[in-house]
Amino acid sequence: MKSVVAVLGVTVMAVLSSVVSASDISFKMKTLDGKEVDLAEQYKGKVLLVVNVASQCGLTPQYKELQALHDRYGDKGLCVLAFPCNQFGQQEPGSAAEIREFCSSNYGVKFDLFGKIDVNGDGACDFFRHLTALDTQPKGAGKISWNFEKFLIGRNGKVAARFEPRTKPTDPMVVQAIEAELEK
């Protein structure tokens, strides 16, 4: 009987430990090249700026600011993760190769690009379903409203902030939030 209780105790502790340590990035996603990446493993201890992007949007010039953040804070632990999405005005119609070429030649993008996904609706990927379900300020919970919505995730794997698409990546509010997370 004691051994059964001991085993159950260890099992309960393991389950509780996994619940407590679960992060908002416990998802597997495919890179633009089709390679599956375990986000929690690949970016453990990093600060992430997760953005749904599009190549033919009025907000597309934000790629330049995202790259500037990557250049400025990358060595301090910031990783920009871009997720192309064609759900808003069909503004990301390109193939993976076309997206990579566009980002590289027009904006010098060196941060991580992932495969094209849906961020809203029945076909939304689980990662974005999770992110949009969280009541994260300043925007709060709810659907992605357009291209270039931003989620800031701290080193602990928890979402720290969510910013509207028109909030530029280099807006002082975004930069201050990034710097605060990098200091933790």
CYANA upper distance limits for C-alpha pairs under 8 A (distance plus 0.5 A):
  1 MET  CA      5 VAL  CA      6.82
  2 LYS  CA      6 ALA  CA      6.56
  3 SER  CA      7 VAL  CA      6.57
  4 VAL  CA      8 LEU  CA      6.55
  5 VAL  CA      9 GLY  CA      6.41
  6 ALA  CA     10 VAL  CA      6.70
  7 VAL  CA     11 THR  CA      6.61
  8 LEU  CA     12 VAL  CA      6.51
  9 GLY  CA     13 MET  CA      6.60
 10 VAL  CA     14 ALA  CA      6.62
 11 THR  CA     15 VAL  CA      6.74
 12 VAL  CA     16 LEU  CA      6.61
 13 MET  CA     17 SER  CA      6.41
 14 ALA  CA     18 SER  CA      6.69
 15 VAL  CA     19 VAL  CA      6.78
 16 LEU  CA     20 VAL  CA      6.59
 17 SER  CA     21 SER  CA      6.51
 18 SER  CA     22 ALA  CA      6.24
 22 ALA  CA     26 SER  CA      7.35
 23 SER  CA     40 ALA  CA      7.89
 23 SER  CA    156 ASN  CA      7.70
 23 SER  CA    157 GLY  CA      5.24
 23 SER  CA    158 LYS  CA      6.22
 24 ASP  CA    130 HIS  CA      7.99
 24 ASP  CA    131 LEU  CA      7.90
 24 ASP  CA    153 ILE  CA      8.44
 24 ASP  CA    157 GLY  CA      6.01
 24 ASP  CA    158 LYS  CA      5.67
 24 ASP  CA    159 VAL  CA      6.99
 25 ILE  CA     39 LEU  CA      6.19
 25 ILE  CA     40 ALA  CA      5.74
 25 ILE  CA    127 PHE  CA      7.87
 25 ILE  CA    157 GLY  CA      6.37
 25 ILE  CA    158 LYS  CA      8.02
 26 SER  CA     38 ASP  CA      7.80
 26 SER  CA     39 LEU  CA      6.80
 26 SER  CA     40 ALA  CA      5.59
 27 PHE  CA     38 ASP  CA      6.53
 27 PHE  CA     39 LEU  CA      6.27
 27 PHE  CA     40 ALA  CA      7.37
 27 PHE  CA    126 ASP  CA      8.18
 27 PHE  CA    127 PHE  CA      6.66
 28 LYS  CA     36 GLU  CA      6.92
 28 LYS  CA     37 VAL  CA      5.87
 28 LYS  CA     38 ASP  CA      4.85
 28 LYS  CA     39 LEU  CA      6.34
 29 MET  CA     36 GLU  CA      6.04
 29 MET  CA     37 VAL  CA      5.85
 29 MET  CA     38 ASP  CA      7.11
 29 MET  CA     39 LEU  CA      7.55
 29 MET  CA    114 PHE  CA      7.89
 29 MET  CA    115 GLY  CA      8.35
 30 LYS  CA     34 GLY  CA      5.69
 30 LYS  CA     35 LYS  CA      5.69
 30 LYS  CA     36 GLU  CA      4.77
 30 LYS  CA     37 VAL  CA      6.40
 30 LYS  CA    114 PHE  CA      6.38
 30 LYS  CA    115 GLY  CA      6.06
 31 THR  CA     35 LYS  CA      5.73
 31 THR  CA     36 GLU  CA      6.86
 31 THR  CA     37 VAL  CA      7.47
 31 THR  CA    112 ASP  CA      8.22
 31 THR  CA    113 LEU  CA      6.61
 31 THR  CA    114 PHE  CA      4.33
 31 THR  CA    115 GLY  CA      5.57
 32 LEU  CA     96 ALA  CA      6.21
 32 LEU  CA    100 ARG  CA      8.20
 32 LEU  CA    113 LEU  CA      6.07
 32 LEU  CA    114 PHE  CA      4.76
 32 LEU  CA    115 GLY  CA      4.58
 32 LEU  CA    116 LYS  CA      7.79
 33 ASP  CA     96 ALA  CA      7.51
 33 ASP  CA    114 PHE  CA      8.15
 33 ASP  CA    115 GLY  CA      7.67
 34 GLY  CA    115 GLY  CA      7.20
 37 VAL  CA     42 GLN  CA      7.34
 38 ASP  CA     42 GLN  CA      6.42
 39 LEU  CA     43 TYR  CA      6.20
 39 LEU  CA     44 LYS  CA      8.20
 40 ALA  CA     44 LYS  CA      5.93
 40 ALA  CA    157 GLY  CA      7.86
 43 TYR  CA     47 VAL  CA      8.47
 43 TYR  CA     48 LEU  CA      8.38
 43 TYR  CA     79 CYS  CA      8.42
 44 LYS  CA    155 ARG  CA      7.50
 44 LYS  CA    156 ASN  CA      8.35
 44 LYS  CA    157 GLY  CA      7.86
 45 GLY  CA     77 GLY  CA      8.33
 45 GLY  CA    154 GLY  CA      8.47
 45 GLY  CA    155 ARG  CA      4.90
 45 GLY  CA    156 ASN  CA      6.88
 45 GLY  CA    157 GLY  CA      7.99
 46 LYS  CA     77 GLY  CA      5.61
 46 LYS  CA     78 LEU  CA      6.51
 46 LYS  CA     79 CYS  CA      7.29
 46 LYS  CA    154 GLY  CA      7.46
 46 LYS  CA    155 ARG  CA      5.26
 47 VAL  CA     77 GLY  CA      6.40
 47 VAL  CA     78 LEU  CA      5.22
 47 VAL  CA     79 CYS  CA      6.67
 47 VAL  CA    152 LEU  CA      7.82
 47 VAL  CA    153 ILE  CA      6.17
 47 VAL  CA    154 GLY  CA      5.24
 47 VAL  CA    155 ARG  CA      5.43
 47 VAL  CA    157 GLY  CA      8.49
 47 VAL  CA    178 ILE  CA      8.07
 47 VAL  CA    181 GLU  CA      7.15
 47 VAL  CA    182 LEU  CA      6.94
 48 LEU  CA     78 LEU  CA      6.24
 48 LEU  CA     79 CYS  CA      5.41
 48 LEU  CA     80 VAL  CA      6.28
 48 LEU  CA     81 LEU  CA      7.41
 48 LEU  CA    151 PHE  CA      8.33
 48 LEU  CA    152 LEU  CA      6.19
 48 LEU  CA    153 ILE  CA      5.42
 48 LEU  CA    154 GLY  CA      7.08
 48 LEU  CA    155 ARG  CA      8.34
 49 LEU  CA     78 LEU  CA      7.91
 49 LEU  CA     79 CYS  CA      6.85
 49 LEU  CA     80 VAL  CA      5.29
 49 LEU  CA     81 LEU  CA      6.57
 49 LEU  CA    150 LYS  CA      7.01
 49 LEU  CA    151 PHE  CA      6.16
 49 LEU  CA    152 LEU  CA      5.16
 49 LEU  CA    153 ILE  CA      6.90
 50 VAL  CA     80 VAL  CA      6.63
 50 VAL  CA     81 LEU  CA      5.33
 50 VAL  CA     82 ALA  CA      6.59
 50 VAL  CA     83 PHE  CA      8.09
 50 VAL  CA    150 LYS  CA      6.13
 50 VAL  CA    151 PHE  CA      5.53
 50 VAL  CA    152 LEU  CA      6.90
 50 VAL  CA    153 ILE  CA      8.20
 51 VAL  CA     80 VAL  CA      8.20
 51 VAL  CA     81 LEU  CA      6.79
 51 VAL  CA     82 ALA  CA      5.52
 51 VAL  CA     83 PHE  CA      6.58
 51 VAL  CA    148 PHE  CA      6.00
 51 VAL  CA    149 GLU  CA      6.11
 51 VAL  CA    150 LYS  CA      5.19
 51 VAL  CA    151 PHE  CA      7.05
 52 ASN  CA     82 ALA  CA      6.36
 52 ASN  CA     83 PHE  CA      5.12
 52 ASN  CA     84 PRO  CA      6.10
 52 ASN  CA     85 CYS  CA      6.65
 52 ASN  CA    119 VAL  CA      8.25
 52 ASN  CA    147 ASN  CA      6.18
 52 ASN  CA    148 PHE  CA      5.58
 52 ASN  CA    149 GLU  CA      6.50
 52 ASN  CA    150 LYS  CA      7.75
 53 VAL  CA     60 THR  CA      7.87
 53 VAL  CA     82 ALA  CA      6.67
 53 VAL  CA     83 PHE  CA      6.23
 53 VAL  CA     84 PRO  CA      5.11
 53 VAL  CA     85 CYS  CA      6.50
 53 VAL  CA     92 GLU  CA      8.40
 53 VAL  CA    147 ASN  CA      5.82
 53 VAL  CA    148 PHE  CA      5.61
 54 ALA  CA     60 THR  CA      6.83
 54 ALA  CA     84 PRO  CA      6.04
 54 ALA  CA     85 CYS  CA      6.54
 54 ALA  CA     86 ASN  CA      7.40
 54 ALA  CA     91 GLN  CA      6.15
 54 ALA  CA     92 GLU  CA      5.25
 54 ALA  CA    147 ASN  CA      6.73
 54 ALA  CA    148 PHE  CA      8.09
 55 SER  CA     60 THR  CA      6.26
 55 SER  CA     91 GLN  CA      6.79
 55 SER  CA     92 GLU  CA      5.95
 55 SER  CA     99 ILE  CA      7.71
 55 SER  CA    102 PHE  CA      7.84
 55 SER  CA    103 CYS  CA      8.29
 56 GLN  CA     60 THR  CA      7.02
 56 GLN  CA     91 GLN  CA      5.23
 56 GLN  CA     92 GLU  CA      6.73
 57 CYS  CA     91 GLN  CA      6.27
 57 CYS  CA    147 ASN  CA      7.94
 59 LEU  CA    147 ASN  CA      7.80
 59 LEU  CA    148 PHE  CA      7.46
 59 LEU  CA    165 PRO  CA      8.25
 59 LEU  CA    166 ARG  CA      7.77
 60 THR  CA    148 PHE  CA      8.37
 61 PRO  CA     65 GLU  CA      8.03
 62 GLN  CA     66 LEU  CA      6.64
 62 GLN  CA    148 PHE  CA      8.20
 62 GLN  CA    168 LYS  CA      7.13
 62 GLN  CA    169 PRO  CA      7.31
 63 TYR  CA     67 GLN  CA      6.62
 63 TYR  CA    103 CYS  CA      8.15
 63 TYR  CA    107 TYR  CA      6.75
 63 TYR  CA    109 VAL  CA      7.80
 64 LYS  CA     68 ALA  CA      6.74
 64 LYS  CA    107 TYR  CA      5.97
 64 LYS  CA    108 GLY  CA      8.28
 64 LYS  CA    109 VAL  CA      8.25
 65 GLU  CA     69 LEU  CA      6.75
 65 GLU  CA    168 LYS  CA      8.02
 65 GLU  CA    169 PRO  CA      6.29
 65 GLU  CA    170 THR  CA      6.61
 66 LEU  CA     70 HIS  CA      6.75
 66 LEU  CA     80 VAL  CA      7.55
 66 LEU  CA    169 PRO  CA      6.44
 66 LEU  CA    170 THR  CA      8.22
 67 GLN  CA     71 ASP  CA      6.59
 67 GLN  CA    107 TYR  CA      8.09
 67 GLN  CA    108 GLY  CA      7.93
 67 GLN  CA    109 VAL  CA      6.36
 67 GLN  CA    110 LYS  CA      7.54
 67 GLN  CA    111 PHE  CA      7.42
 68 ALA  CA     72 ARG  CA      6.54
 69 LEU  CA     73 TYR  CA      6.32
 69 LEU  CA     74 GLY  CA      7.91
 69 LEU  CA     80 VAL  CA      8.50
 69 LEU  CA    169 PRO  CA      8.05
 69 LEU  CA    170 THR  CA      7.75
 70 HIS  CA     74 GLY  CA      5.38
 70 HIS  CA     78 LEU  CA      7.16
 70 HIS  CA     79 CYS  CA      7.02
 70 HIS  CA     80 VAL  CA      6.79
 70 HIS  CA    111 PHE  CA      7.16
 71 ASP  CA     75 ASP  CA      8.39
 73 TYR  CA     77 GLY  CA      7.04
 73 TYR  CA     78 LEU  CA      5.95
 74 GLY  CA     78 LEU  CA      5.19
 74 GLY  CA     79 CYS  CA      6.59
 76 LYS  CA    182 LEU  CA      7.47
 77 GLY  CA    182 LEU  CA      7.24
 78 LEU  CA    178 ILE  CA      8.43
 78 LEU  CA    182 LEU  CA      7.82
 79 CYS  CA    111 PHE  CA      7.55
 79 CYS  CA    112 ASP  CA      8.20
 80 VAL  CA    111 PHE  CA      6.22
 80 VAL  CA    112 ASP  CA      6.92
 81 LEU  CA    111 PHE  CA      7.19
 81 LEU  CA    112 ASP  CA      5.64
 81 LEU  CA    113 LEU  CA      6.58
 81 LEU  CA    114 PHE  CA      7.78
 82 ALA  CA    111 PHE  CA      8.24
 82 ALA  CA    112 ASP  CA      6.78
 82 ALA  CA    113 LEU  CA      5.37
 82 ALA  CA    114 PHE  CA      6.57
 83 PHE  CA    113 LEU  CA      6.73
 83 PHE  CA    114 PHE  CA      5.61
 83 PHE  CA    115 GLY  CA      6.95
 83 PHE  CA    116 LYS  CA      6.67
 83 PHE  CA    117 ILE  CA      7.25
 84 PRO  CA     92 GLU  CA      7.22
 84 PRO  CA    113 LEU  CA      8.22
 84 PRO  CA    114 PHE  CA      7.41
 84 PRO  CA    115 GLY  CA      7.09
 84 PRO  CA    116 LYS  CA      5.13
 84 PRO  CA    117 ILE  CA      6.85
 85 CYS  CA     91 GLN  CA      8.37
 85 CYS  CA     92 GLU  CA      6.46
 85 CYS  CA    116 LYS  CA      5.89
 85 CYS  CA    117 ILE  CA      5.79
 85 CYS  CA    118 ASP  CA      6.30
 85 CYS  CA    119 VAL  CA      7.66
 85 CYS  CA    147 ASN  CA      7.99
 86 ASN  CA     90 GLN  CA      5.33
 86 ASN  CA     91 GLN  CA      6.06
 86 ASN  CA     92 GLU  CA      4.97
 86 ASN  CA     93 PRO  CA      6.63
 86 ASN  CA    116 LYS  CA      8.03
 86 ASN  CA    117 ILE  CA      8.14
 86 ASN  CA    118 ASP  CA      7.72
 87 GLN  CA     91 GLN  CA      8.06
 87 GLN  CA     92 GLU  CA      8.48
 87 GLN  CA    118 ASP  CA      6.97
 87 GLN  CA    119 VAL  CA      8.20
 87 GLN  CA    120 ASN  CA      8.41
 88 PHE  CA    146 TRP  CA      6.54
 88 PHE  CA    147 ASN  CA      7.17
 94 GLY  CA     98 GLU  CA      5.89
 94 GLY  CA     99 ILE  CA      6.32
 95 SER  CA     99 ILE  CA      6.61
 96 ALA  CA    100 ARG  CA      6.68
 96 ALA  CA    115 GLY  CA      7.46
 96 ALA  CA    116 LYS  CA      8.10
 97 ALA  CA    101 GLU  CA      6.63
 98 GLU  CA    102 PHE  CA      6.50
 99 ILE  CA    103 CYS  CA      6.62
100 ARG  CA    104 SER  CA      6.51
100 ARG  CA    113 LEU  CA      8.31
101 GLU  CA    105 SER  CA      6.36
102 PHE  CA    106 ASN  CA      6.23
102 PHE  CA    107 TYR  CA      8.24
103 CYS  CA    107 TYR  CA      5.89
103 CYS  CA    108 GLY  CA      6.85
103 CYS  CA    109 VAL  CA      5.95
104 SER  CA    108 GLY  CA      4.89
104 SER  CA    109 VAL  CA      5.46
104 SER  CA    110 LYS  CA      7.85
117 ILE  CA    124 ALA  CA      7.62
117 ILE  CA    125 CYS  CA      7.09
118 ASP  CA    123 GLY  CA      6.49
118 ASP  CA    124 ALA  CA      5.02
118 ASP  CA    125 CYS  CA      6.58
119 VAL  CA    123 GLY  CA      8.19
119 VAL  CA    124 ALA  CA      5.06
119 VAL  CA    125 CYS  CA      6.68
119 VAL  CA    128 PHE  CA      5.99
119 VAL  CA    129 ARG  CA      7.52
119 VAL  CA    143 LYS  CA      8.47
119 VAL  CA    144 ILE  CA      7.26
120 ASN  CA    124 ALA  CA      5.31
120 ASN  CA    128 PHE  CA      8.16
120 ASN  CA    129 ARG  CA      7.79
120 ASN  CA    143 LYS  CA      6.63
120 ASN  CA    144 ILE  CA      7.04
124 ALA  CA    128 PHE  CA      7.19
124 ALA  CA    129 ARG  CA      6.81
125 CYS  CA    129 ARG  CA      6.76
126 ASP  CA    130 HIS  CA      6.59
127 PHE  CA    131 LEU  CA      6.80
128 PHE  CA    132 THR  CA      6.44
129 ARG  CA    133 ALA  CA      6.72
130 HIS  CA    134 LEU  CA      7.31
131 LEU  CA    151 PHE  CA      8.25
131 LEU  CA    159 VAL  CA      8.21
132 THR  CA    141 ALA  CA      5.86
132 THR  CA    142 GLY  CA      5.71
132 THR  CA    143 LYS  CA      6.39
132 THR  CA    144 ILE  CA      7.49
133 ALA  CA    141 ALA  CA      5.79
133 ALA  CA    142 GLY  CA      6.64
134 LEU  CA    140 GLY  CA      7.55
134 LEU  CA    141 ALA  CA      5.60
134 LEU  CA    142 GLY  CA      8.38
135 ASP  CA    139 LYS  CA      8.39
135 ASP  CA    140 GLY  CA      4.86
135 ASP  CA    141 ALA  CA      4.71
135 ASP  CA    142 GLY  CA      8.45
136 THR  CA    140 GLY  CA      5.01
136 THR  CA    141 ALA  CA      6.66
136 THR  CA    159 VAL  CA      7.62
136 THR  CA    160 ALA  CA      7.38
136 THR  CA    161 ALA  CA      6.06
136 THR  CA    162 ARG  CA      6.24
137 GLN  CA    160 ALA  CA      8.31
137 GLN  CA    161 ALA  CA      5.88
137 GLN  CA    162 ARG  CA      6.20
137 GLN  CA    163 PHE  CA      8.24
138 PRO  CA    161 ALA  CA      7.00
138 PRO  CA    162 ARG  CA      6.45
138 PRO  CA    163 PHE  CA      6.92
139 LYS  CA    162 ARG  CA      6.14
139 LYS  CA    163 PHE  CA      6.38
139 LYS  CA    164 GLU  CA      7.04
140 GLY  CA    162 ARG  CA      7.59
144 ILE  CA    149 GLU  CA      7.19
145 SER  CA    149 GLU  CA      7.90
145 SER  CA    164 GLU  CA      8.23
145 SER  CA    165 PRO  CA      7.96
146 TRP  CA    165 PRO  CA      6.72
147 ASN  CA    165 PRO  CA      6.62
148 PHE  CA    164 GLU  CA      8.18
148 PHE  CA    165 PRO  CA      5.11
148 PHE  CA    166 ARG  CA      8.01
149 GLU  CA    162 ARG  CA      8.08
149 GLU  CA    163 PHE  CA      6.50
149 GLU  CA    164 GLU  CA      5.67
149 GLU  CA    165 PRO  CA      4.62
149 GLU  CA    166 ARG  CA      8.30
150 LYS  CA    162 ARG  CA      6.11
150 LYS  CA    163 PHE  CA      5.52
150 LYS  CA    164 GLU  CA      7.16
150 LYS  CA    165 PRO  CA      7.32
151 PHE  CA    159 VAL  CA      7.31
151 PHE  CA    160 ALA  CA      8.13
151 PHE  CA    161 ALA  CA      6.33
151 PHE  CA    162 ARG  CA      4.99
151 PHE  CA    163 PHE  CA      6.96
152 LEU  CA    159 VAL  CA      6.31
152 LEU  CA    160 ALA  CA      6.02
152 LEU  CA    161 ALA  CA      5.55
152 LEU  CA    162 ARG  CA      6.73
152 LEU  CA    177 ALA  CA      8.40
152 LEU  CA    178 ILE  CA      7.75
153 ILE  CA    157 GLY  CA      6.45
153 ILE  CA    158 LYS  CA      5.91
153 ILE  CA    159 VAL  CA      4.69
153 ILE  CA    160 ALA  CA      5.85
153 ILE  CA    161 ALA  CA      7.66
154 GLY  CA    158 LYS  CA      6.06
154 GLY  CA    159 VAL  CA      6.75
154 GLY  CA    160 ALA  CA      6.54
154 GLY  CA    181 GLU  CA      5.99
154 GLY  CA    182 LEU  CA      8.12
155 ARG  CA    181 GLU  CA      7.53
155 ARG  CA    182 LEU  CA      8.04
155 ARG  CA    184 LYS  CA      7.94
160 ALA  CA    181 GLU  CA      8.47
161 ALA  CA    177 ALA  CA      7.97
163 PHE  CA    167 THR  CA      6.77
163 PHE  CA    174 VAL  CA      8.24
167 THR  CA    171 ASP  CA      7.01
168 LYS  CA    174 VAL  CA      8.31
169 PRO  CA    174 VAL  CA      6.70
169 PRO  CA    175 VAL  CA      7.89
170 THR  CA    174 VAL  CA      6.86
170 THR  CA    175 VAL  CA      6.40
171 ASP  CA    175 VAL  CA      6.73
172 PRO  CA    176 GLN  CA      6.35
173 MET  CA    177 ALA  CA      6.77
174 VAL  CA    178 ILE  CA      6.68
175 VAL  CA    179 GLU  CA      6.58
176 GLN  CA    180 ALA  CA      6.60
177 ALA  CA    181 GLU  CA      6.80
178 ILE  CA    182 LEU  CA      6.65
179 GLU  CA    183 GLU  CA      6.73
180 ALA  CA    184 LYS  CA      7.29
